[in-house]
Amino acid sequence: MNIVFFGSPEFAVPSLHILNNSKYKIKAIVTTPDKPSGRGMKINYPIIKKEGKILKYPIYQPVDLNDNDFLSSLKKLNADIFIVVAFRVLPHEIFSLPKYGAVNLHASVLPKYRGSSPIHRAILNGDKTTGVSTFQISESVDKGNIFLQKHYTIDQNANMGRVYYDLSKLGAELLLETIDGIFSNTLKPMKQDNKIASNAFKLKKNEYIINWNETNINIHNKIRALSPYPGAYTILNKKRIKLFESIIPPETIKYLKPGEIFCDNDSIIIGTGLDNIAVKSIQVEGKKRLLVKEYLKGNNILNEKYFT
């Protein structure tokens, strides 16, 4: 069976490798165009392109998915199925091409968290579980019939990077199981229940800011949902301070007002609207990220009493 693989970020890499090592044949990879980034505007290649070149697959990077030359190239590949992992929305002209259509791997238990930021939203909302889903791509984004799903328990201190990695691995296994089921005709797709659906909208920049009047649990969830990137931040001396590796202290060391700072040997304790929170890693604007115990060797944060 012939596959065309659509993907771009790190999340898609385990899926590409599990299919590369399977009995199925990947005919080509479709990914996003190269982009200049950083101060030097260095060309940045999608990681799937890098992996695809190592595996010696043809790579397509269309700017316009409706481009006639690109559509013609896809048709010539004569794929049985398209596999989509963390890519753009496919137009009907593309997802309707293969005999078995197009299958998408999504990082939530649909219909919960339809949209571009399902992992961020699950952690931000303090969910204890999430998961992955495979579904048939249709006209409506993330609303196609579901093939298979697997659940995942979110550790109370797990950050976005950890959950992202784990779900990419779990999703790759689910994807292969789904393709096996489709080609053996043993899967019966299920319609999504729109009544219990929710959206995972892309995070806005104003959501990165910490409000110290919120509870320590809500702030803890924000810090880990935005770690390792882009980082939840607060303000000190008119500079942004990104906070990482937060934990809820087992017991209150002392009463602190919202935003009030207290330092011990390896962490900064900060007051919130309800109890305290401890942070073990920070990044001052314009500086590299440091463990608090390293930062405190050369900086006396005790001169300041409050984050704002």
C-alpha positions in Angstrom: 0.0 0.0 0.0 1.3 3.4 -1.0 1.3 6.4 1.4 2.0 10.1 1.0 3.0 11.6 4.3 2.0 15.2 5.2 3.7 16.8 8.3 6.0 19.5 9.5 7.0 19.8 13.2 8.7 17.5 15.7 5.4 15.9 16.6 5.2 14.2 13.2 8.7 12.6 13.4 7.8 9.4 15.3 4.9 8.8 12.9 7.2 9.1 9.9 9.7 6.7 11.4 7.1 4.1 12.4 5.7 4.1 8.9 9.1 4.0 7.3 9.8 0.8 9.3 6.4 -0.7 8.4 5.3 -2.9 5.5 3.8 0.2 3.8 5.6 2.3 1.2 5.9 6.0 1.6 5.9 7.5 -1.9 6.7 11.1 -0.9 6.6 13.6 2.0 4.7 16.9 1.8 5.8 19.6 4.3 5.8 23.4 4.7 8.1 25.7 2.8 11.5 26.7 4.2 11.4 30.0 6.2 14.0 32.5 7.2 14.2 33.1 11.0 16.2 34.8 13.7 18.2 38.0 13.5 20.4 36.7 10.7 17.3 35.5 8.8 18.9 32.1 8.4 16.8 29.6 6.4 15.1 27.2 8.7 14.0 23.8 7.3 11.0 21.9 8.6 12.3 19.0 10.7 10.3 16.5 8.6 12.2 17.7 5.5 15.5 16.9 7.4 14.2 13.5 8.4 12.8 12.8 4.9 16.1 13.6 3.2 17.9 11.2 5.5 15.4 8.5 4.6 15.8 9.5 0.9 12.1 10.3 0.2 11.0 12.9 -2.4 10.0 16.1 -0.7 7.3 18.5 -1.8 7.0 22.0 -0.2 4.1 23.7 -1.8 3.3 27.4 -0.9 -0.2 26.9 -2.3 -1.9 23.6 -1.8 -4.2 24.3 -4.7 -1.4 24.8 -7.1 -2.1 22.9 -10.3 1.5 21.6 -10.7 1.5 20.3 -7.1 -1.9 18.6 -7.5 -0.7 17.0 -10.7 2.4 15.7 -8.9 0.2 14.2 -6.1 -2.0 12.4 -8.6 1.0 10.8 -10.3 2.1 9.3 -7.0 -1.0 7.1 -7.1 -1.2 6.9 -3.3 -3.8 4.6 -1.6 -4.0 6.9 1.4 -2.7 10.3 2.7 -1.4 10.5 6.3 -1.5 13.9 8.0 0.3 14.7 11.2 0.5 18.3 12.4 0.1 19.9 9.0 -2.1 22.5 7.3 -5.8 22.2 6.5 -6.2 20.1 3.3 -8.6 21.3 0.6 -11.1 18.8 -0.8 -9.2 18.5 -4.0 -6.4 16.9 -2.1 -8.0 14.8 0.7 -10.4 13.2 -1.8 -7.7 12.0 -4.1 -6.7 8.6 -2.6 -8.9 5.5 -2.6 -8.9 5.5 1.2 -9.0 9.3 1.6 -6.8 11.1 4.2 -6.3 10.2 7.9 -5.3 12.8 10.5 -3.6 12.2 13.8 -4.8 14.7 16.4 -3.4 15.3 19.9 -6.6 15.1 21.9 -9.5 12.7 22.5 -11.9 14.2 20.0 -14.3 15.9 20.0 -12.5 17.6 22.9 -10.0 20.2 21.9 -10.5 20.6 18.2 -8.0 23.1 16.8 -4.3 24.0 16.7 -3.4 23.9 20.5 -4.9 20.8 22.1 -1.9 20.0 24.3 -1.5 23.6 25.5 -5.2 23.8 26.4 -5.3 20.5 28.2 -2.4 21.5 30.5 -3.6 25.0 30.9 -7.0 23.8 32.0 -5.5 21.4 34.5 -6.8 18.2 32.8 -5.6 15.0 34.3 -6.0 13.0 31.1 -5.8 13.7 27.4 -4.9 11.4 24.5 -4.7 11.0 20.7 -7.2 10.4 18.0 -7.1 9.3 14.4 -9.9 10.4 12.1 -11.0 10.7 8.5 -10.4 14.2 7.1 -13.5 15.9 5.9 -14.7 19.3 4.8 -15.0 20.5 8.4 -11.7 20.9 10.4 -11.2 18.2 13.0 -14.8 17.0 12.7 -14.3 13.8 10.6 -15.3 10.3 11.7 -13.0 8.8 14.3 -11.1 5.6 13.7 -9.2 5.0 17.0 -8.3 6.8 20.2 -5.9 6.2 23.1 -5.9 8.0 26.5 -2.9 9.4 28.3 -2.5 10.4 32.0 -1.0 13.9 32.5 1.4 14.0 35.5 0.6 17.0 37.7 4.1 18.5 37.1 4.5 17.5 33.4 5.1 20.4 31.1 4.2 20.9 27.5 7.5 19.5 26.2 7.0 16.3 28.1 3.4 15.7 27.1 4.1 16.7 23.5 6.9 14.1 23.3 4.8 11.3 24.9 1.8 12.0 22.7 3.9 12.0 19.6 5.1 8.5 20.4 1.6 7.3 21.4 0.1 8.8 18.3 2.6 7.1 16.0 1.6 3.7 17.4 -2.1 4.6 17.1 -1.6 5.7 13.5 0.0 2.4 12.4 -2.8 0.5 14.1 -5.3 2.7 12.3 -3.7 2.1 8.9 -3.6 -1.7 9.5 -7.3 -1.6 10.4 -8.3 0.5 7.3 -6.5 -1.8 4.9 -7.8 -4.9 6.5 -11.3 -3.4 6.6 -11.7 -4.1 10.3 -12.4 -0.5 11.5 -15.8 1.1 11.8 -15.4 4.9 11.9 -17.6 6.6 14.5 -19.2 10.0 14.2 -18.1 12.7 16.6 -20.6 14.0 19.1 -20.7 17.7 18.4 -22.7 18.3 21.6 -19.6 17.6 23.8 -17.1 19.3 21.4 -14.7 22.0 22.6 -12.1 24.2 20.8 -8.4 24.5 21.3 -7.7 27.9 20.0 -4.1 29.1 19.4 -2.8 30.8 22.5 -2.6 34.6 22.3 0.4 36.6 23.6 -1.7 38.1 26.4 -2.2 34.6 27.8 1.6 34.3 28.5 1.4 36.9 31.3 1.0 35.6 34.8 -1.7 37.2 37.0 -0.5 36.7 40.6 -4.1 37.1 41.9 -5.0 33.8 40.3 -4.6 30.6 42.4 -1.3 28.8 42.6 -2.8 25.8 40.7 -3.9 28.0 37.8 -0.5 29.7 37.7 1.3 26.3 37.9 -0.7 25.1 35.0 0.1 28.2 32.9 3.8 27.9 33.6 4.0 24.2 32.6 1.6 24.7 29.6 4.1 27.3 28.2 7.3 25.4 29.0 9.8 25.1 27.4 8.4 27.5 24.8 7.3 30.3 24.6 7.4 30.7 28.5 5.0 32.2 30.9 6.3 35.5 32.2 6.1 38.2 34.9 7.7 41.6 35.3 10.5 42.6 37.6 12.4 46.0 37.3 10.6 46.6 34.0 12.0 43.4 32.5 10.3 40.2 31.6 11.1 37.2 33.7 10.1 33.8 32.3 9.4 31.2 34.9 9.8 27.4 34.5 9.7 24.2 36.6 7.1 25.3 39.0 5.7 23.1 41.8 3.1 23.5 44.4 4.9 23.5 47.8 3.8 20.7 50.1 3.2 23.1 52.9 3.1 26.9 53.1 6.5 28.2 54.3 5.1 31.6 55.1 2.1 33.7 54.0 3.0 35.8 50.9 0.8 38.3 49.2 0.1 37.9 45.5 3.4 38.4 43.6 5.5 38.7 46.8 8.9 37.0 46.6 10.7 34.8 49.1 13.9 32.9 48.2 15.3 29.7 49.6 18.5 27.9 48.4 17.2 26.5 45.1 13.8 28.1 44.4 11.8 31.3 44.4 8.6 31.1 46.4 5.9 33.5 45.2 2.6 34.4 46.7 -0.6 34.0 44.7 -4.3 34.6 45.1 -4.5 31.3 46.9 -1.4 29.9 48.6 2.2 29.9 47.3 4.0 28.5 44.3 7.7 27.6 43.9 9.8 28.1 40.8 13.1 26.4 40.2 14.2 27.9 36.8 14.0 31.4 35.4 15.1 33.4 32.4 15.6 37.1 32.6 14.9 39.1 29.5 18.0 39.1 27.2 19.7 36.4 29.2 19.9 32.6 29.1 17.7 30.3 31.2 19.2 29.4 34.6 18.3 27.2 37.5 17.3 29.5 40.4 20.2 28.3 42.6 22.6 29.4 39.8 20.9 32.7 39.2 21.0 33.6 42.9 24.8 33.3 43.0 25.2 36.5 41.0 21.9 38.3 41.5 20.2 39.4 44.6 16.5 39.1 43.8 15.8 39.7 47.5 16.3 43.4 46.8 12.9 43.3 45.1 9.8 42.3 47.0 7.2 41.8 44.3 6.7 40.5 40.7 4.1 42.5 38.8 
